[in-house]
Amino acid sequence: MMVMSTTPLAARRCVPCEAGTPPLAADQWHPLLEQLHGWEVQDGVRLAKEYRFKDFLGAVDFVNRITPIAEAEGHHPDLQVGWGRVLVELTTHAAGGLTENDFVLAAKIDRDAAPGRPD
């Protein structure tokens, strides 16, 4: 039986994973996904969200705000940048799927980097 932490996702820290770390099963990641807004799990192995902006500069600025968050957590998203949009995808390669780290980083991106956040 998995014990869920009561600490909000954005207040948690990513933990280093090594090859062989087991990915979360759907019944484990579902409660984590419910704590996020606008994110979806794709193919059971990727957490994704697309952010929209008024222009290319806004999209690039967003990527630049994500960078220090990802570096501080030691967990790095795949980013696809286009005019007025950024697709953020998270997975834990060492686990071959989703871990709590993916949900923690998603929450931190929404809290600390997303448009409309307090400066």
C-alpha positions as CSV (number, residue, x, y, z in Angstrom):
1,M,0.0,0.0,0.0
2,M,1.4,3.4,-1.1
3,V,1.3,6.2,1.5
4,M,0.6,9.6,-0.1
5,S,2.4,12.6,1.2
6,T,0.3,15.5,2.4
7,T,3.0,18.0,1.3
8,P,1.9,19.9,-1.8
9,L,3.8,18.8,-4.9
10,A,5.4,22.2,-5.5
11,A,6.9,22.1,-1.9
12,R,8.6,18.7,-2.5
13,R,12.0,18.1,-4.0
14,C,13.0,15.8,-6.9
15,V,15.1,12.9,-5.7
16,P,17.9,11.3,-7.9
17,C,16.8,8.2,-9.7
18,E,19.0,5.4,-10.9
19,A,18.5,2.9,-13.7
20,G,16.1,0.3,-12.5
21,T,13.9,2.7,-10.5
22,P,10.4,1.4,-11.0
23,P,7.9,3.8,-12.7
24,L,4.7,4.6,-11.0
25,A,1.6,2.5,-11.8
26,A,-1.6,4.3,-12.9
27,D,-3.1,3.9,-9.5
28,Q,-0.1,5.7,-8.1
29,W,0.2,8.6,-10.6
30,H,-3.6,9.3,-10.8
31,P,-3.7,11.0,-7.3
32,L,-0.6,13.1,-8.3
33,L,-2.2,14.1,-11.6
34,E,-5.3,15.3,-9.8
35,Q,-3.1,17.9,-8.0
36,L,-2.1,19.5,-11.3
37,H,-4.1,21.7,-13.6
38,G,-4.0,21.2,-17.4
39,W,-1.5,18.4,-17.4
40,E,-2.2,15.0,-19.0
41,V,-0.5,11.6,-18.9
42,Q,0.3,10.4,-22.4
43,D,0.8,6.7,-23.1
44,G,1.2,6.1,-19.3
45,V,4.8,7.2,-19.5
46,R,4.8,11.0,-20.1
47,L,3.3,14.0,-18.4
48,A,2.6,16.9,-20.8
49,K,1.1,20.3,-21.0
50,E,1.1,23.0,-23.7
51,Y,1.3,26.6,-22.7
52,R,0.2,29.4,-25.0
53,F,1.7,32.9,-25.4
54,K,1.0,36.0,-27.5
55,D,4.2,35.7,-29.5
56,F,7.6,33.8,-29.9
57,L,9.4,36.0,-27.3
58,G,6.8,35.1,-24.6
59,A,7.4,31.4,-25.3
60,V,11.2,31.8,-25.2
61,D,10.9,33.8,-21.9
62,F,8.9,31.0,-20.4
63,V,11.6,28.4,-21.4
64,N,14.2,30.7,-19.8
65,R,12.1,30.7,-16.5
66,I,11.9,26.9,-16.5
67,T,15.7,26.4,-16.9
68,P,16.8,27.4,-13.4
69,I,13.9,25.4,-11.8
70,A,14.9,22.3,-13.7
71,E,18.6,22.7,-12.9
72,A,17.8,23.2,-9.2
73,E,15.8,20.0,-9.1
74,G,18.2,18.0,-11.3
75,H,15.2,16.9,-13.4
76,H,14.9,18.2,-17.0
77,P,11.8,18.4,-19.2
78,D,11.7,18.0,-22.9
79,L,10.7,21.4,-24.4
80,Q,9.2,22.0,-27.8
81,V,9.1,25.7,-28.6
82,G,7.1,27.3,-31.4
83,W,5.5,30.7,-32.2
84,G,3.3,31.4,-29.2
85,R,3.5,28.0,-27.6
86,V,5.7,25.7,-25.5
87,L,5.0,22.0,-25.1
88,V,6.5,20.7,-21.8
89,E,6.9,16.9,-21.5
90,L,8.2,15.1,-18.4
91,T,9.3,11.5,-17.9
92,T,12.0,9.8,-15.8
93,H,14.2,8.1,-18.3
94,A,16.0,6.0,-15.6
95,A,12.6,4.6,-14.6
96,G,11.3,4.2,-18.2
97,G,8.1,6.1,-17.2
98,L,6.7,8.4,-14.6
99,T,8.0,9.0,-11.1
100,E,7.0,11.5,-8.4
101,N,9.8,13.8,-9.8
102,D,7.8,14.4,-12.9
103,F,4.8,15.7,-11.0
104,V,6.9,17.7,-8.6
105,L,8.6,19.5,-11.4
106,A,5.3,20.1,-13.2
107,A,3.9,21.7,-10.1
108,K,7.0,23.9,-9.7
109,I,6.8,25.0,-13.3
110,D,3.2,26.0,-12.9
111,R,3.9,27.8,-9.6
112,D,7.2,29.5,-10.5
113,A,7.4,29.9,-14.2
114,A,4.0,29.8,-15.9
115,P,2.3,32.9,-17.2
116,G,0.2,34.7,-14.6
117,R,2.4,33.8,-11.7
118,P,3.1,36.5,-9.1
119,D,6.6,38.0,-9.6
